[in-house]
Amino acid sequence: MMQFPSKETVARLREMYPKGTRVELVSMDDPYTRLKPGDKGLVDFVDDGGTIHISWDSGSHLGA
């Protein structure tokens, strides 16, 4: 069963990663993406499940 983060955790993530925050990928365990450590992008939004949606400089749009 999947557990969702608390409202407090999501609120904290939204404070830490507002729209336009510059981020850099450290690691990702997704065999279907071409993203690699060091790739950079801009935060679009944090959804209610706590996923940070990012527009990567490479043109990809993938949540982390």
PDBQT receptor file of N, H, CA, C and O in Angstrom, charges set to zero:
ATOM      1  N   MET A   1       0.831  -1.172   0.000  1.00  0.00    +0.000 N 
ATOM      2  CA  MET A   1       0.000   0.000   0.000  1.00  0.00    +0.000 C 
ATOM      3  C   MET A   1       0.888   1.253   0.000  1.00  0.00    +0.000 C 
ATOM      4  O   MET A   1       1.854   1.346   0.758  1.00  0.00    +0.000 OA
ATOM      5  N   MET A   2       0.543   2.199  -0.857  1.00  0.00    +0.000 N 
ATOM      6  H   MET A   2      -0.241   2.123  -1.473  1.00  0.00    +0.000 HD
ATOM      7  CA  MET A   2       1.315   3.437  -0.968  1.00  0.00    +0.000 C 
ATOM      8  C   MET A   2       0.891   4.429   0.112  1.00  0.00    +0.000 C 
ATOM      9  O   MET A   2      -0.298   4.644   0.345  1.00  0.00    +0.000 OA
ATOM     10  N   GLN A   3       1.882   5.024   0.761  1.00  0.00    +0.000 N 
ATOM     11  H   GLN A   3       2.848   4.848   0.571  1.00  0.00    +0.000 HD
ATOM     12  CA  GLN A   3       1.593   6.032   1.779  1.00  0.00    +0.000 C 
ATOM     13  C   GLN A   3       1.908   7.408   1.212  1.00  0.00    +0.000 C 
ATOM     14  O   GLN A   3       2.926   7.606   0.548  1.00  0.00    +0.000 OA
ATOM     15  N   PHE A   4       1.023   8.345   1.485  1.00  0.00    +0.000 N 
ATOM     16  H   PHE A   4       0.196   8.184   2.025  1.00  0.00    +0.000 HD
ATOM     17  CA  PHE A   4       1.237   9.714   1.052  1.00  0.00    +0.000 C 
ATOM     18  C   PHE A   4       1.812  10.521   2.206  1.00  0.00    +0.000 C 
ATOM     19  O   PHE A   4       1.548  10.219   3.370  1.00  0.00    +0.000 OA
ATOM     20  N   PRO A   5       2.602  11.550   1.888  1.00  0.00    +0.000 N 
ATOM     21  CA  PRO A   5       3.150  12.378   2.955  1.00  0.00    +0.000 C 
ATOM     22  C   PRO A   5       2.044  13.199   3.625  1.00  0.00    +0.000 C 
ATOM     23  O   PRO A   5       0.982  13.421   3.042  1.00  0.00    +0.000 OA
ATOM     24  N   SER A   6       2.301  13.636   4.828  1.00  0.00    +0.000 N 
ATOM     25  H   SER A   6       3.163  13.455   5.302  1.00  0.00    +0.000 HD
ATOM     26  CA  SER A   6       1.340  14.458   5.554  1.00  0.00    +0.000 C 
ATOM     27  C   SER A   6       1.218  15.829   4.891  1.00  0.00    +0.000 C 
ATOM     28  O   SER A   6       2.071  16.233   4.100  1.00  0.00    +0.000 OA
ATOM     29  N   LYS A   7       0.151  16.525   5.226  1.00  0.00    +0.000 N 
ATOM     30  H   LYS A   7      -0.542  16.197   5.868  1.00  0.00    +0.000 HD
ATOM     31  CA  LYS A   7      -0.040  17.887   4.702  1.00  0.00    +0.000 C 
ATOM     32  C   LYS A   7       1.117  18.786   5.131  1.00  0.00    +0.000 C 
ATOM     33  O   LYS A   7       1.531  19.674   4.385  1.00  0.00    +0.000 OA
ATOM     34  N   GLU A   8       1.630  18.552   6.323  1.00  0.00    +0.000 N 
ATOM     35  H   GLU A   8       1.294  17.830   6.929  1.00  0.00    +0.000 HD
ATOM     36  CA  GLU A   8       2.742  19.347   6.831  1.00  0.00    +0.000 C 
ATOM     37  C   GLU A   8       4.008  19.118   5.998  1.00  0.00    +0.000 C 
ATOM     38  O   GLU A   8       4.742  20.057   5.689  1.00  0.00    +0.000 OA
ATOM     39  N   THR A   9       4.246  17.860   5.645  1.00  0.00    +0.000 N 
ATOM     40  H   THR A   9       3.651  17.097   5.895  1.00  0.00    +0.000 HD
ATOM     41  CA  THR A   9       5.418  17.541   4.824  1.00  0.00    +0.000 C 
ATOM     42  C   THR A   9       5.304  18.190   3.454  1.00  0.00    +0.000 C 
ATOM     43  O   THR A   9       6.272  18.765   2.957  1.00  0.00    +0.000 OA
ATOM     44  N   VAL A  10       4.128  18.102   2.839  1.00  0.00    +0.000 N 
ATOM     45  H   VAL A  10       3.342  17.635   3.242  1.00  0.00    +0.000 HD
ATOM     46  CA  VAL A  10       3.919  18.714   1.519  1.00  0.00    +0.000 C 
ATOM     47  C   VAL A  10       4.094  20.228   1.618  1.00  0.00    +0.000 C 
ATOM     48  O   VAL A  10       4.712  20.838   0.746  1.00  0.00    +0.000 OA
ATOM     49  N   ALA A  11       3.560  20.833   2.664  1.00  0.00    +0.000 N 
ATOM     50  H   ALA A  11       3.057  20.337   3.373  1.00  0.00    +0.000 HD
ATOM     51  CA  ALA A  11       3.712  22.286   2.856  1.00  0.00    +0.000 C 
ATOM     52  C   ALA A  11       5.188  22.654   2.987  1.00  0.00    +0.000 C 
ATOM     53  O   ALA A  11       5.629  23.659   2.430  1.00  0.00    +0.000 OA
ATOM     54  N   ARG A  12       5.949  21.848   3.718  1.00  0.00    +0.000 N 
ATOM     55  H   ARG A  12       5.591  21.031   4.170  1.00  0.00    +0.000 HD
ATOM     56  CA  ARG A  12       7.384  22.100   3.891  1.00  0.00    +0.000 C 
ATOM     57  C   ARG A  12       8.112  21.989   2.551  1.00  0.00    +0.000 C 
ATOM     58  O   ARG A  12       8.975  22.813   2.247  1.00  0.00    +0.000 OA
ATOM     59  N   LEU A  13       7.772  20.978   1.749  1.00  0.00    +0.000 N 
ATOM     60  H   LEU A  13       7.071  20.309   1.996  1.00  0.00    +0.000 HD
ATOM     61  CA  LEU A  13       8.384  20.830   0.424  1.00  0.00    +0.000 C 
ATOM     62  C   LEU A  13       8.065  22.032  -0.461  1.00  0.00    +0.000 C 
ATOM     63  O   LEU A  13       8.931  22.519  -1.187  1.00  0.00    +0.000 OA
ATOM     64  N   ARG A  14       6.824  22.508  -0.399  1.00  0.00    +0.000 N 
ATOM     65  H   ARG A  14       6.121  22.112   0.191  1.00  0.00    +0.000 HD
ATOM     66  CA  ARG A  14       6.431  23.673  -1.204  1.00  0.00    +0.000 C 
ATOM     67  C   ARG A  14       7.191  24.925  -0.781  1.00  0.00    +0.000 C 
ATOM     68  O   ARG A  14       7.498  25.777  -1.614  1.00  0.00    +0.000 OA
ATOM     69  N   GLU A  15       7.495  25.040   0.509  1.00  0.00    +0.000 N 
ATOM     70  H   GLU A  15       7.245  24.348   1.186  1.00  0.00    +0.000 HD
ATOM     71  CA  GLU A  15       8.301  26.169   0.986  1.00  0.00    +0.000 C 
ATOM     72  C   GLU A  15       9.745  26.045   0.516  1.00  0.00    +0.000 C 
ATOM     73  O   GLU A  15      10.367  27.033   0.125  1.00  0.00    +0.000 OA
ATOM     74  N   MET A  16      10.271  24.824   0.557  1.00  0.00    +0.000 N 
ATOM     75  H   MET A  16       9.766  24.022   0.874  1.00  0.00    +0.000 HD
ATOM     76  CA  MET A  16      11.665  24.590   0.180  1.00  0.00    +0.000 C 
ATOM     77  C   MET A  16      11.891  24.688  -1.326  1.00  0.00    +0.000 C 
ATOM     78  O   MET A  16      12.963  25.093  -1.775  1.00  0.00    +0.000 OA
ATOM     79  N   TYR A  17      10.862  24.309  -2.111  1.00  0.00    +0.000 N 
ATOM     80  H   TYR A  17       9.992  23.980  -1.746  1.00  0.00    +0.000 HD
ATOM     81  CA  TYR A  17      11.000  24.233  -3.567  1.00  0.00    +0.000 C 
ATOM     82  C   TYR A  17       9.886  24.997  -4.278  1.00  0.00    +0.000 C 
ATOM     83  O   TYR A  17       9.062  24.391  -4.963  1.00  0.00    +0.000 OA
ATOM     84  N   PRO A  18       9.851  26.341  -4.119  1.00  0.00    +0.000 N 
ATOM     85  CA  PRO A  18       8.822  27.104  -4.834  1.00  0.00    +0.000 C 
ATOM     86  C   PRO A  18       9.101  27.102  -6.340  1.00  0.00    +0.000 C 
ATOM     87  O   PRO A  18      10.215  26.816  -6.782  1.00  0.00    +0.000 OA
ATOM     88  N   LYS A  19       8.068  27.425  -7.110  1.00  0.00    +0.000 N 
ATOM     89  H   LYS A  19       7.163  27.657  -6.752  1.00  0.00    +0.000 HD
ATOM     90  CA  LYS A  19       8.194  27.496  -8.578  1.00  0.00    +0.000 C 
ATOM     91  C   LYS A  19       9.406  28.351  -8.937  1.00  0.00    +0.000 C 
ATOM     92  O   LYS A  19       9.607  29.435  -8.389  1.00  0.00    +0.000 OA
ATOM     93  N   GLY A  20      10.210  27.839  -9.874  1.00  0.00    +0.000 N 
ATOM     94  H   GLY A  20      10.047  26.959 -10.319  1.00  0.00    +0.000 HD
ATOM     95  CA  GLY A  20      11.378  28.564 -10.349  1.00  0.00    +0.000 C 
ATOM     96  C   GLY A  20      12.662  28.232  -9.624  1.00  0.00    +0.000 C 
ATOM     97  O   GLY A  20      13.727  28.714 -10.011  1.00  0.00    +0.000 OA
ATOM     98  N   THR A  21      12.590  27.410  -8.565  1.00  0.00    +0.000 N 
ATOM     99  H   THR A  21      11.724  27.019  -8.251  1.00  0.00    +0.000 HD
ATOM    100  CA  THR A  21      13.805  27.013  -7.850  1.00  0.00    +0.000 C 
ATOM    101  C   THR A  21      14.680  26.176  -8.765  1.00  0.00    +0.000 C 
ATOM    102  O   THR A  21      14.200  25.249  -9.418  1.00  0.00    +0.000 OA
ATOM    103  N   ARG A  22      15.956  26.501  -8.810  1.00  0.00    +0.000 N 
ATOM    104  H   ARG A  22      16.345  27.254  -8.279  1.00  0.00    +0.000 HD
ATOM    105  CA  ARG A  22      16.915  25.758  -9.626  1.00  0.00    +0.000 C 
ATOM    106  C   ARG A  22      17.335  24.514  -8.845  1.00  0.00    +0.000 C 
ATOM    107  O   ARG A  22      17.713  24.609  -7.677  1.00  0.00    +0.000 OA
ATOM    108  N   VAL A  23      17.267  23.339  -9.493  1.00  0.00    +0.000 N 
ATOM    109  H   VAL A  23      16.959  23.261 -10.442  1.00  0.00    +0.000 HD
ATOM    110  CA  VAL A  23      17.647  22.086  -8.849  1.00  0.00    +0.000 C 
ATOM    111  C   VAL A  23      18.626  21.315  -9.730  1.00  0.00    +0.000 C 
ATOM    112  O   VAL A  23      18.704  21.534 -10.939  1.00  0.00    +0.000 OA
ATOM    113  N   GLU A  24      19.362  20.419  -9.105  1.00  0.00    +0.000 N 
ATOM    114  H   GLU A  24      19.299  20.241  -8.123  1.00  0.00    +0.000 HD
ATOM    115  CA  GLU A  24      20.307  19.550  -9.800  1.00  0.00    +0.000 C 
ATOM    116  C   GLU A  24      20.047  18.120  -9.377  1.00  0.00    +0.000 C 
ATOM    117  O   GLU A  24      19.912  17.834  -8.187  1.00  0.00    +0.000 OA
ATOM    118  N   LEU A  25      19.977  17.221 -10.342  1.00  0.00    +0.000 N 
ATOM    119  H   LEU A  25      20.086  17.452 -11.309  1.00  0.00    +0.000 HD
ATOM    120  CA  LEU A  25      19.745  15.810 -10.059  1.00  0.00    +0.000 C 
ATOM    121  C   LEU A  25      20.991  15.180  -9.453  1.00  0.00    +0.000 C 
ATOM    122  O   LEU A  25      22.085  15.273 -10.009  1.00  0.00    +0.000 OA
ATOM    123  N   VAL A  26      20.807  14.543  -8.311  1.00  0.00    +0.000 N 
ATOM    124  H   VAL A  26      19.918  14.467  -7.859  1.00  0.00    +0.000 HD
ATOM    125  CA  VAL A  26      21.905  13.834  -7.651  1.00  0.00    +0.000 C 
ATOM    126  C   VAL A  26      21.884  12.374  -8.082  1.00  0.00    +0.000 C 
ATOM    127  O   VAL A  26      22.915  11.824  -8.468  1.00  0.00    +0.000 OA
ATOM    128  N   SER A  27      20.709  11.742  -8.018  1.00  0.00    +0.000 N 
ATOM    129  H   SER A  27      19.871  12.189  -7.705  1.00  0.00    +0.000 HD
ATOM    130  CA  SER A  27      20.571  10.364  -8.479  1.00  0.00    +0.000 C 
ATOM    131  C   SER A  27      19.100  10.095  -8.756  1.00  0.00    +0.000 C 
ATOM    132  O   SER A  27      18.221  10.786  -8.241  1.00  0.00    +0.000 OA
ATOM    133  N   MET A  28      18.843   9.078  -9.581  1.00  0.00    +0.000 N 
ATOM    134  H   MET A  28      19.557   8.517  -9.999  1.00  0.00    +0.000 HD
ATOM    135  CA  MET A  28      17.469   8.680  -9.872  1.00  0.00    +0.000 C 
ATOM    136  C   MET A  28      17.484   7.197 -10.211  1.00  0.00    +0.000 C 
ATOM    137  O   MET A  28      18.337   6.720 -10.960  1.00  0.00    +0.000 OA
ATOM    138  N   ASP A  29      16.529   6.487  -9.648  1.00  0.00    +0.000 N 
ATOM    139  H   ASP A  29      15.836   6.875  -9.039  1.00  0.00    +0.000 HD
ATOM    140  CA  ASP A  29      16.431   5.048  -9.853  1.00  0.00    +0.000 C 
ATOM    141  C   ASP A  29      15.282   4.762 -10.818  1.00  0.00    +0.000 C 
ATOM    142  O   ASP A  29      14.316   4.090 -10.458  1.00  0.00    +0.000 OA
ATOM    143  N   ASP A  30      15.391   5.279 -12.053  1.00  0.00    +0.000 N 
ATOM    144  H   ASP A  30      16.176   5.825 -12.345  1.00  0.00    +0.000 HD
ATOM    145  CA  ASP A  30      14.349   5.126 -13.064  1.00  0.00    +0.000 C 
ATOM    146  C   ASP A  30      15.007   4.692 -14.373  1.00  0.00    +0.000 C 
ATOM    147  O   ASP A  30      15.668   5.498 -15.028  1.00  0.00    +0.000 OA
ATOM    148  N   PRO A  31      14.833   3.429 -14.761  1.00  0.00    +0.000 N 
ATOM    149  CA  PRO A  31      15.506   2.930 -15.961  1.00  0.00    +0.000 C 
ATOM    150  C   PRO A  31      14.947   3.513 -17.261  1.00  0.00    +0.000 C 
ATOM    151  O   PRO A  31      15.529   3.300 -18.324  1.00  0.00    +0.000 OA
ATOM    152  N   TYR A  32      13.836   4.240 -17.196  1.00  0.00    +0.000 N 
ATOM    153  H   TYR A  32      13.363   4.413 -16.332  1.00  0.00    +0.000 HD
ATOM    154  CA  TYR A  32      13.186   4.745 -18.408  1.00  0.00    +0.000 C 
ATOM    155  C   TYR A  32      13.488   6.212 -18.708  1.00  0.00    +0.000 C 
ATOM    156  O   TYR A  32      12.938   6.770 -19.657  1.00  0.00    +0.000 OA
ATOM    157  N   THR A  33      14.347   6.838 -17.918  1.00  0.00    +0.000 N 
ATOM    158  H   THR A  33      14.794   6.384 -17.147  1.00  0.00    +0.000 HD
ATOM    159  CA  THR A  33      14.680   8.240 -18.165  1.00  0.00    +0.000 C 
ATOM    160  C   THR A  33      16.099   8.370 -18.688  1.00  0.00    +0.000 C 
ATOM    161  O   THR A  33      16.967   7.545 -18.402  1.00  0.00    +0.000 OA
ATOM    162  N   ARG A  34      16.310   9.410 -19.449  1.00  0.00    +0.000 N 
ATOM    163  H   ARG A  34      15.605  10.080 -19.681  1.00  0.00    +0.000 HD
ATOM    164  CA  ARG A  34      17.667   9.707 -19.929  1.00  0.00    +0.000 C 
ATOM    165  C   ARG A  34      18.367  10.705 -19.024  1.00  0.00    +0.000 C 
ATOM    166  O   ARG A  34      19.520  11.063 -19.264  1.00  0.00    +0.000 OA
ATOM    167  N   LEU A  35      17.673  11.159 -17.981  1.00  0.00    +0.000 N 
ATOM    168  H   LEU A  35      16.737  10.869 -17.786  1.00  0.00    +0.000 HD
ATOM    169  CA  LEU A  35      18.294  12.087 -17.043  1.00  0.00    +0.000 C 
ATOM    170  C   LEU A  35      19.442  11.388 -16.328  1.00  0.00    +0.000 C 
ATOM    171  O   LEU A  35      19.402  10.186 -16.066  1.00  0.00    +0.000 OA
ATOM    172  N   LYS A  36      20.467  12.178 -16.022  1.00  0.00    +0.000 N 
ATOM    173  H   LYS A  36      20.500  13.155 -16.234  1.00  0.00    +0.000 HD
ATOM    174  CA  LYS A  36      21.637  11.624 -15.339  1.00  0.00    +0.000 C 
ATOM    175  C   LYS A  36      22.097  12.594 -14.258  1.00  0.00    +0.000 C 
ATOM    176  O   LYS A  36      21.782  13.783 -14.320  1.00  0.00    +0.000 OA
ATOM    177  N   PRO A  37      22.838  12.101 -13.268  1.00  0.00    +0.000 N 
ATOM    178  CA  PRO A  37      23.333  12.985 -12.215  1.00  0.00    +0.000 C 
ATOM    179  C   PRO A  37      24.031  14.201 -12.814  1.00  0.00    +0.000 C 
ATOM    180  O   PRO A  37      24.817  14.094 -13.756  1.00  0.00    +0.000 OA
ATOM    181  N   GLY A  38      23.720  15.355 -12.239  1.00  0.00    +0.000 N 
ATOM    182  H   GLY A  38      23.082  15.441 -11.474  1.00  0.00    +0.000 HD
ATOM    183  CA  GLY A  38      24.300  16.608 -12.724  1.00  0.00    +0.000 C 
ATOM    184  C   GLY A  38      23.349  17.402 -13.605  1.00  0.00    +0.000 C 
ATOM    185  O   GLY A  38      23.545  18.602 -13.798  1.00  0.00    +0.000 OA
ATOM    186  N   ASP A  39      22.303  16.742 -14.152  1.00  0.00    +0.000 N 
ATOM    187  H   ASP A  39      22.143  15.767 -13.995  1.00  0.00    +0.000 HD
ATOM    188  CA  ASP A  39      21.319  17.473 -14.954  1.00  0.00    +0.000 C 
ATOM    189  C   ASP A  39      20.605  18.497 -14.076  1.00  0.00    +0.000 C 
ATOM    190  O   ASP A  39      20.364  18.263 -12.892  1.00  0.00    +0.000 OA
ATOM    191  N   LYS A  40      20.271  19.638 -14.684  1.00  0.00    +0.000 N 
ATOM    192  H   LYS A  40      20.467  19.828 -15.647  1.00  0.00    +0.000 HD
ATOM    193  CA  LYS A  40      19.651  20.733 -13.933  1.00  0.00    +0.000 C 
ATOM    194  C   LYS A  40      18.294  21.089 -14.532  1.00  0.00    +0.000 C 
ATOM    195  O   LYS A  40      18.009  20.819 -15.699  1.00  0.00    +0.000 OA
ATOM    196  N   GLY A  41      17.466  21.710 -13.683  1.00  0.00    +0.000 N 
ATOM    197  H   GLY A  41      17.698  21.930 -12.736  1.00  0.00    +0.000 HD
ATOM    198  CA  GLY A  41      16.158  22.132 -14.145  1.00  0.00    +0.000 C 
ATOM    199  C   GLY A  41      15.524  23.117 -13.184  1.00  0.00    +0.000 C 
ATOM    200  O   GLY A  41      16.127  23.518 -12.188  1.00  0.00    +0.000 OA
ATOM    201  N   LEU A  42      14.270  23.507 -13.506  1.00  0.00    +0.000 N 
ATOM    202  H   LEU A  42      13.780  23.181 -14.315  1.00  0.00    +0.000 HD
ATOM    203  CA  LEU A  42      13.514  24.449 -12.690  1.00  0.00    +0.000 C 
ATOM    204  C   LEU A  42      12.249  23.784 -12.177  1.00  0.00    +0.000 C 
ATOM    205  O   LEU A  42      11.555  23.087 -12.917  1.00  0.00    +0.000 OA
ATOM    206  N   VAL A  43      11.957  24.006 -10.906  1.00  0.00    +0.000 N 
ATOM    207  H   VAL A  43      12.520  24.572 -10.305  1.00  0.00    +0.000 HD
ATOM    208  CA  VAL A  43      10.748  23.460 -10.293  1.00  0.00    +0.000 C 
ATOM    209  C   VAL A  43       9.524  24.137 -10.903  1.00  0.00    +0.000 C 
ATOM    210  O   VAL A  43       9.466  25.362 -11.014  1.00  0.00    +0.000 OA
ATOM    211  N   ASP A  44       8.544  23.317 -11.298  1.00  0.00    +0.000 N 
ATOM    212  H   ASP A  44       8.591  22.322 -11.208  1.00  0.00    +0.000 HD
ATOM    213  CA  ASP A  44       7.255  23.823 -11.763  1.00  0.00    +0.000 C 
ATOM    214  C   ASP A  44       6.283  23.919 -10.590  1.00  0.00    +0.000 C 
ATOM    215  O   ASP A  44       5.657  24.958 -10.377  1.00  0.00    +0.000 OA
ATOM    216  N   PHE A  45       6.161  22.824  -9.828  1.00  0.00    +0.000 N 
ATOM    217  H   PHE A  45       6.669  21.981 -10.001  1.00  0.00    +0.000 HD
ATOM    218  CA  PHE A  45       5.262  22.799  -8.675  1.00  0.00    +0.000 C 
ATOM    219  C   PHE A  45       5.495  21.528  -7.880  1.00  0.00    +0.000 C 
ATOM    220  O   PHE A  45       6.134  20.588  -8.353  1.00  0.00    +0.000 OA
ATOM    221  N   VAL A  46       4.962  21.515  -6.655  1.00  0.00    +0.000 N 
ATOM    222  H   VAL A  46       4.443  22.279  -6.271  1.00  0.00    +0.000 HD
ATOM    223  CA  VAL A  46       4.949  20.321  -5.809  1.00  0.00    +0.000 C 
ATOM    224  C   VAL A  46       3.500  19.890  -5.709  1.00  0.00    +0.000 C 
ATOM    225  O   VAL A  46       2.649  20.672  -5.286  1.00  0.00    +0.000 OA
ATOM    226  N   ASP A  47       3.204  18.638  -6.097  1.00  0.00    +0.000 N 
ATOM    227  H   ASP A  47       3.896  18.003  -6.441  1.00  0.00    +0.000 HD
ATOM    228  CA  ASP A  47       1.814  18.177  -6.059  1.00  0.00    +0.000 C 
ATOM    229  C   ASP A  47       1.420  17.710  -4.660  1.00  0.00    +0.000 C 
ATOM    230  O   ASP A  47       2.246  17.679  -3.748  1.00  0.00    +0.000 OA
ATOM    231  N   ASP A  48       0.154  17.351  -4.505  1.00  0.00    +0.000 N 
ATOM    232  H   ASP A  48      -0.517  17.376  -5.246  1.00  0.00    +0.000 HD
ATOM    233  CA  ASP A  48      -0.367  16.958  -3.192  1.00  0.00    +0.000 C 
ATOM    234  C   ASP A  48       0.259  15.676  -2.649  1.00  0.00    +0.000 C 
ATOM    235  O   ASP A  48       0.151  15.391  -1.456  1.00  0.00    +0.000 OA
ATOM    236  N   GLY A  49       0.911  14.900  -3.516  1.00  0.00    +0.000 N 
ATOM    237  H   GLY A  49       0.999  15.131  -4.485  1.00  0.00    +0.000 HD
ATOM    238  CA  GLY A  49       1.589  13.687  -3.082  1.00  0.00    +0.000 C 
ATOM    239  C   GLY A  49       3.035  13.922  -2.706  1.00  0.00    +0.000 C 
ATOM    240  O   GLY A  49       3.738  12.987  -2.321  1.00  0.00    +0.000 OA
ATOM    241  N   GLY A  50       3.496  15.181  -2.816  1.00  0.00    +0.000 N 
ATOM    242  H   GLY A  50       2.925  15.941  -3.129  1.00  0.00    +0.000 HD
ATOM    243  CA  GLY A  50       4.867  15.512  -2.459  1.00  0.00    +0.000 C 
ATOM    244  C   GLY A  50       5.863  15.357  -3.593  1.00  0.00    +0.000 C 
ATOM    245  O   GLY A  50       7.065  15.515  -3.381  1.00  0.00    +0.000 OA
ATOM    246  N   THR A  51       5.383  15.047  -4.804  1.00  0.00    +0.000 N 
ATOM    247  H   THR A  51       4.406  14.919  -4.976  1.00  0.00    +0.000 HD
ATOM    248  CA  THR A  51       6.288  14.938  -5.947  1.00  0.00    +0.000 C 
ATOM    249  C   THR A  51       6.646  16.334  -6.436  1.00  0.00    +0.000 C 
ATOM    250  O   THR A  51       5.770  17.179  -6.619  1.00  0.00    +0.000 OA
ATOM    251  N   ILE A  52       7.927  16.569  -6.643  1.00  0.00    +0.000 N 
ATOM    252  H   ILE A  52       8.639  15.882  -6.494  1.00  0.00    +0.000 HD
ATOM    253  CA  ILE A  52       8.407  17.851  -7.151  1.00  0.00    +0.000 C 
ATOM    254  C   ILE A  52       8.499  17.726  -8.671  1.00  0.00    +0.000 C 
ATOM    255  O   ILE A  52       9.307  16.956  -9.189  1.00  0.00    +0.000 OA
ATOM    256  N   HIS A  53       7.667  18.484  -9.376  1.00  0.00    +0.000 N 
ATOM    257  H   HIS A  53       7.010  19.109  -8.955  1.00  0.00    +0.000 HD
ATOM    258  CA  HIS A  53       7.635  18.437 -10.840  1.00  0.00    +0.000 C 
ATOM    259  C   HIS A  53       8.621  19.460 -11.385  1.00  0.00    +0.000 C 
ATOM    260  O   HIS A  53       8.612  20.630 -11.000  1.00  0.00    +0.000 OA
ATOM    261  N   ILE A  54       9.474  18.987 -12.295  1.00  0.00    +0.000 N 
ATOM    262  H   ILE A  54       9.481  18.037 -12.608  1.00  0.00    +0.000 HD
ATOM    263  CA  ILE A  54      10.605  19.781 -12.756  1.00  0.00    +0.000 C 
ATOM    264  C   ILE A  54      10.635  19.826 -14.276  1.00  0.00    +0.000 C 
ATOM    265  O   ILE A  54      10.422  18.816 -14.947  1.00  0.00    +0.000 OA
ATOM    266  N   SER A  55      10.909  21.031 -14.812  1.00  0.00    +0.000 N 
ATOM    267  H   SER A  55      11.082  21.851 -14.267  1.00  0.00    +0.000 HD
ATOM    268  CA  SER A  55      11.208  21.191 -16.234  1.00  0.00    +0.000 C 
ATOM    269  C   SER A  55      12.727  21.155 -16.353  1.00  0.00    +0.000 C 
ATOM    270  O   SER A  55      13.418  22.110 -16.000  1.00  0.00    +0.000 OA
ATOM    271  N   TRP A  56      13.226  20.040 -16.855  1.00  0.00    +0.000 N 
ATOM    272  H   TRP A  56      12.665  19.264 -17.142  1.00  0.00    +0.000 HD
ATOM    273  CA  TRP A  56      14.672  19.851 -16.971  1.00  0.00    +0.000 C 
ATOM    274  C   TRP A  56      15.211  20.610 -18.167  1.00  0.00    +0.000 C 
ATOM    275  O   TRP A  56      14.520  20.765 -19.174  1.00  0.00    +0.000 OA
ATOM    276  N   ASP A  57      16.442  21.084 -18.061  1.00  0.00    +0.000 N 
ATOM    277  H   ASP A  57      17.004  20.958 -17.243  1.00  0.00    +0.000 HD
ATOM    278  CA  ASP A  57      17.072  21.840 -19.137  1.00  0.00    +0.000 C 
ATOM    279  C   ASP A  57      17.141  21.025 -20.435  1.00  0.00    +0.000 C 
ATOM    280  O   ASP A  57      17.195  21.595 -21.525  1.00  0.00    +0.000 OA
ATOM    281  N   SER A  58      17.139  19.718 -20.318  1.00  0.00    +0.000 N 
ATOM    282  H   SER A  58      17.095  19.255 -19.433  1.00  0.00    +0.000 HD
ATOM    283  CA  SER A  58      17.216  18.836 -21.482  1.00  0.00    +0.000 C 
ATOM    284  C   SER A  58      15.902  18.786 -22.262  1.00  0.00    +0.000 C 
ATOM    285  O   SER A  58      15.840  18.210 -23.348  1.00  0.00    +0.000 OA
ATOM    286  N   GLY A  59      14.834  19.404 -21.689  1.00  0.00    +0.000 N 
ATOM    287  H   GLY A  59      14.884  19.872 -20.806  1.00  0.00    +0.000 HD
ATOM    288  CA  GLY A  59      13.529  19.385 -22.350  1.00  0.00    +0.000 C 
ATOM    289  C   GLY A  59      12.558  18.389 -21.726  1.00  0.00    +0.000 C 
ATOM    290  O   GLY A  59      11.370  18.394 -22.047  1.00  0.00    +0.000 OA
ATOM    291  N   SER A  60      13.051  17.548 -20.848  1.00  0.00    +0.000 N 
ATOM    292  H   SER A  60      14.016  17.544 -20.587  1.00  0.00    +0.000 HD
ATOM    293  CA  SER A  60      12.210  16.565 -20.165  1.00  0.00    +0.000 C 
ATOM    294  C   SER A  60      11.391  17.245 -19.076  1.00  0.00    +0.000 C 
ATOM    295  O   SER A  60      11.814  18.248 -18.501  1.00  0.00    +0.000 OA
ATOM    296  N   HIS A  61      10.227  16.694 -18.803  1.00  0.00    +0.000 N 
ATOM    297  H   HIS A  61       9.884  15.879 -19.270  1.00  0.00    +0.000 HD
ATOM    298  CA  HIS A  61       9.384  17.158 -17.699  1.00  0.00    +0.000 C 
ATOM    299  C   HIS A  61       9.088  15.924 -16.851  1.00  0.00    +0.000 C 
ATOM    300  O   HIS A  61       8.261  15.087 -17.213  1.00  0.00    +0.000 OA
ATOM    301  N   LEU A  62       9.779  15.830 -15.718  1.00  0.00    +0.000 N 
ATOM    302  H   LEU A  62      10.450  16.510 -15.425  1.00  0.00    +0.000 HD
ATOM    303  CA  LEU A  62       9.660  14.628 -14.903  1.00  0.00    +0.000 C 
ATOM    304  C   LEU A  62       9.671  14.992 -13.437  1.00  0.00    +0.000 C 
ATOM    305  O   LEU A  62      10.483  15.800 -12.986  1.00  0.00    +0.000 OA
ATOM    306  N   GLY A  63       8.761  14.387 -12.702  1.00  0.00    +0.000 N 
ATOM    307  H   GLY A  63       8.101  13.731 -13.069  1.00  0.00    +0.000 HD
ATOM    308  CA  GLY A  63       8.701  14.588 -11.265  1.00  0.00    +0.000 C 
ATOM    309  C   GLY A  63       9.739  13.754 -10.539  1.00  0.00    +0.000 C 
ATOM    310  O   GLY A  63      10.125  12.674 -10.986  1.00  0.00    +0.000 OA
ATOM    311  N   ALA A  64      10.173  14.275  -9.423  1.00  0.00    +0.000 N 
ATOM    312  H   ALA A  64       9.859  15.152  -9.059  1.00  0.00    +0.000 HD
ATOM    313  CA  ALA A  64      11.160  13.553  -8.618  1.00  0.00    +0.000 C 
ATOM    314  C   ALA A  64      10.708  13.514  -7.173  1.00  0.00    +0.000 C 
ATOM    315  O   ALA A  64      11.400  12.951  -6.325  1.00  0.00    +0.000 OA
TER     316      ALA A  64
